[in-house]
Amino acid sequence: MTAAQRALAELVGAKEMVVVCGSGGVGKTTTAAALGAAVAAAEKCRVLVLTVDPARRLATALGMDAIGNAEIRVGDESFAAAGIQPRGELWVAMLDTKAGWDELIRRHAPDSRLRDSVLANPLYRNLTSRFVHSHGYIAIERLLELHASGRYDLVVVDTPPSRNALDLLDSPGRMREFFGSRLLKWLTVPYRSRLFNLASKPFNQIADRVLGSSFLQDIAQFFTLFQKMEPGFVRRATQVEQLLSDQRTTFLVVSTLEPAPAHEAGYLASEISRRRLPLGALVLNRVLSPAIRARATSAAATKMAALVGDGKSLKKLSTASGVPVPLLTSTLDGLADSFSDLVAVAKREAERRSELSAQAKLIAEVPMLDGDITDLDALLRIGRHLIGGETP
């Protein structure tokens, strides 16, 4: 086990929530699933991997048909197929915004009458799908509910791509600001002021003819009902912000060392730190081996390239391999050019890694692997690169 693997294993082992962030296409969802699987395999604990990424890639990463809002346990037989007898349990779930809002209303409504009125409001479904970054807020609410339930020792959260992840982190504050905003006061004026109703009646009649019967009244009624649940929403928003900044939580930023993702990772890491949230580590995915830049590797490549001009050596190699000399020559030329390009890429990766190292004390790496990640065995291999462990 390397020092970085040991450090990441210790970091994750000391936390109750790991929030995995990163730009799209860098392996963020796979990293979250691999980390959860590796911890469940190695430790006697219950681990939940929750994705709030609408792209729905977690099921594919785990080799499962589908994942929904309810937590589903990954069976021991899946681990057995990968040659592992897990010490713990791995559970997975994906956020369902609609079900989350319904549960939220049921939880915060002070009585059954208000609860039923909100759920029955004609605009409820449409408005909540667009309301104050509702997907992010529901995700945050779900995190708090799962953490408070005590059902899991560790929750690994796969967030949406970078900028949306920041929306998710900011959503509790935005919800709290909304309840004190002028917009909410304006929307609820029709139900709080008889004078306003009289003055606005002609406008409402025109609006109803254009937008449909009682359109504005439905909006006002919904937000008036919603406002009555303000204490619960504000209290929960504060609790969520406390949980995200708590010492029991850590953030991992996942990236590749390509220019755009690396730049985005640096931005995301700085934003997490600016919000005074605990940035635990950077995870660099699909990294080229440092051996490519080693002197011994370069010397070996130079010797291979020199064979092109050595007729005697080419004949020996042709006899030994059964490959014609002309084909050997063209192949060696191609390998020399490819290796030169690879060294250049590896050097640029090293420079970007050095730049990113200023953002976090701990950097973990996952090398470039062959094939797609479609089953638990592949996820566990990635997990071992992250936090070590035995190979079955």
ChimeraX attribute file (.defattr): number of C-alpha atoms within 10 A of each C-alpha:
attribute: neighborCount
match mode: 1-to-1
recipient: residues
	/A:1	13
	/A:2	12
	/A:3	12
	/A:4	18
	/A:5	21
	/A:6	15
	/A:7	18
	/A:8	22
	/A:9	18
	/A:10	12
	/A:11	17
	/A:12	23
	/A:13	14
	/A:14	14
	/A:15	16
	/A:16	19
	/A:17	26
	/A:18	25
	/A:19	21
	/A:20	27
	/A:21	31
	/A:22	31
	/A:23	25
	/A:24	17
	/A:25	11
	/A:26	20
	/A:27	20
	/A:28	26
	/A:29	32
	/A:30	22
	/A:31	26
	/A:32	28
	/A:33	30
	/A:34	27
	/A:35	27
	/A:36	29
	/A:37	30
	/A:38	27
	/A:39	27
	/A:40	21
	/A:41	23
	/A:42	18
	/A:43	14
	/A:44	13
	/A:45	17
	/A:46	19
	/A:47	28
	/A:48	28
	/A:49	26
	/A:50	30
	/A:51	29
	/A:52	27
	/A:53	23
	/A:54	14
	/A:55	11
	/A:56	16
	/A:57	15
	/A:58	26
	/A:59	20
	/A:60	16
	/A:61	22
	/A:62	24
	/A:63	16
	/A:64	14
	/A:65	8
	/A:66	14
	/A:67	20
	/A:68	15
	/A:69	17
	/A:70	13
	/A:71	16
	/A:72	16
	/A:73	14
	/A:74	17
	/A:75	12
	/A:76	17
	/A:77	12
	/A:78	18
	/A:79	19
	/A:80	13
	/A:81	12
	/A:82	17
	/A:83	12
	/A:84	18
	/A:85	15
	/A:86	22
	/A:87	15
	/A:88	17
	/A:89	22
	/A:90	27
	/A:91	20
	/A:92	24
	/A:93	21
	/A:94	25
	/A:95	24
	/A:96	18
	/A:97	21
	/A:98	16
	/A:99	12
	/A:100	19
	/A:101	22
	/A:102	16
	/A:103	14
	/A:104	17
	/A:105	19
	/A:106	17
	/A:107	14
	/A:108	18
	/A:109	22
	/A:110	14
	/A:111	10
	/A:112	10
	/A:113	9
	/A:114	18
	/A:115	20
	/A:116	13
	/A:117	16
	/A:118	23
	/A:119	16
	/A:120	12
	/A:121	14
	/A:122	15
	/A:123	15
	/A:124	18
	/A:125	15
	/A:126	9
	/A:127	13
	/A:128	16
	/A:129	14
	/A:130	10
	/A:131	11
	/A:132	16
	/A:133	18
	/A:134	21
	/A:135	26
	/A:136	25
	/A:137	26
	/A:138	24
	/A:139	26
	/A:140	24
	/A:141	23
	/A:142	22
	/A:143	21
	/A:144	18
	/A:145	13
	/A:146	16
	/A:147	17
	/A:148	10
	/A:149	9
	/A:150	10
	/A:151	12
	/A:152	18
	/A:153	15
	/A:154	27
	/A:155	25
	/A:156	26
	/A:157	27
	/A:158	26
	/A:159	26
	/A:160	24
	/A:161	21
	/A:162	21
	/A:163	14
	/A:164	18
	/A:165	22
	/A:166	18
	/A:167	18
	/A:168	22
	/A:169	21
	/A:170	17
	/A:171	25
	/A:172	27
	/A:173	15
	/A:174	16
	/A:175	20
	/A:176	18
	/A:177	12
	/A:178	17
	/A:179	19
	/A:180	12
	/A:181	11
	/A:182	11
	/A:183	10
	/A:184	16
	/A:185	17
	/A:186	12
	/A:187	18
	/A:188	21
	/A:189	16
	/A:190	21
	/A:191	14
	/A:192	14
	/A:193	10
	/A:194	11
	/A:195	10
	/A:196	12
	/A:197	15
	/A:198	11
	/A:199	10
	/A:200	12
	/A:201	12
	/A:202	11
	/A:203	11
	/A:204	19
	/A:205	16
	/A:206	12
	/A:207	15
	/A:208	15
	/A:209	11
	/A:210	10
	/A:211	12
	/A:212	11
	/A:213	14
	/A:214	14
	/A:215	18
	/A:216	18
	/A:217	15
	/A:218	15
	/A:219	18
	/A:220	21
	/A:221	22
	/A:222	22
	/A:223	20
	/A:224	20
	/A:225	17
	/A:226	21
	/A:227	17
	/A:228	14
	/A:229	19
	/A:230	18
	/A:231	15
	/A:232	15
	/A:233	23
	/A:234	18
	/A:235	12
	/A:236	19
	/A:237	22
	/A:238	13
	/A:239	14
	/A:240	23
	/A:241	18
	/A:242	13
	/A:243	18
	/A:244	22
	/A:245	16
	/A:246	15
	/A:247	14
	/A:248	15
	/A:249	24
	/A:250	23
	/A:251	24
	/A:252	28
	/A:253	25
	/A:254	31
	/A:255	28
	/A:256	26
	/A:257	24
	/A:258	15
	/A:259	11
	/A:260	11
	/A:261	19
	/A:262	23
	/A:263	17
	/A:264	19
	/A:265	25
	/A:266	22
	/A:267	16
	/A:268	22
	/A:269	25
	/A:270	15
	/A:271	14
	/A:272	19
	/A:273	15
	/A:274	9
	/A:275	12
	/A:276	11
	/A:277	21
	/A:278	18
	/A:279	23
	/A:280	21
	/A:281	24
	/A:282	28
	/A:283	25
	/A:284	24
	/A:285	21
	/A:286	18
	/A:287	19
	/A:288	21
	/A:289	12
	/A:290	13
	/A:291	12
	/A:292	19
	/A:293	17
	/A:294	11
	/A:295	10
	/A:296	11
	/A:297	13
	/A:298	16
	/A:299	11
	/A:300	11
	/A:301	17
	/A:302	14
	/A:303	12
	/A:304	14
	/A:305	19
	/A:306	14
	/A:307	17
	/A:308	19
	/A:309	10
	/A:310	10
	/A:311	12
	/A:312	11
	/A:313	13
	/A:314	19
	/A:315	16
	/A:316	12
	/A:317	16
	/A:318	17
	/A:319	12
	/A:320	9
	/A:321	10
	/A:322	11
	/A:323	14
	/A:324	13
	/A:325	17
	/A:326	11
	/A:327	11
	/A:328	19
	/A:329	19
	/A:330	12
	/A:331	14
	/A:332	17
	/A:333	16
	/A:334	13
	/A:335	15
	/A:336	18
	/A:337	12
	/A:338	12
	/A:339	16
	/A:340	16
	/A:341	11
	/A:342	15
	/A:343	18
	/A:344	14
	/A:345	17
	/A:346	20
	/A:347	15
	/A:348	15
	/A:349	20
	/A:350	17
	/A:351	13
	/A:352	18
	/A:353	18
	/A:354	11
	/A:355	13
	/A:356	21
	/A:357	15
	/A:358	10
	/A:359	19
	/A:360	17
	/A:361	11
	/A:362	19
	/A:363	22
	/A:364	21
	/A:365	20
	/A:366	20
	/A:367	14
	/A:368	11
	/A:369	14
	/A:370	7
	/A:371	7
	/A:372	8
	/A:373	19
	/A:374	16
	/A:375	18
	/A:376	23
	/A:377	22
	/A:378	19
	/A:379	24
	/A:380	25
	/A:381	22
	/A:382	25
	/A:383	25
	/A:384	20
	/A:385	20
	/A:386	27
	/A:387	24
	/A:388	20
	/A:389	19
	/A:390	9
	/A:391	9
	/A:392	10
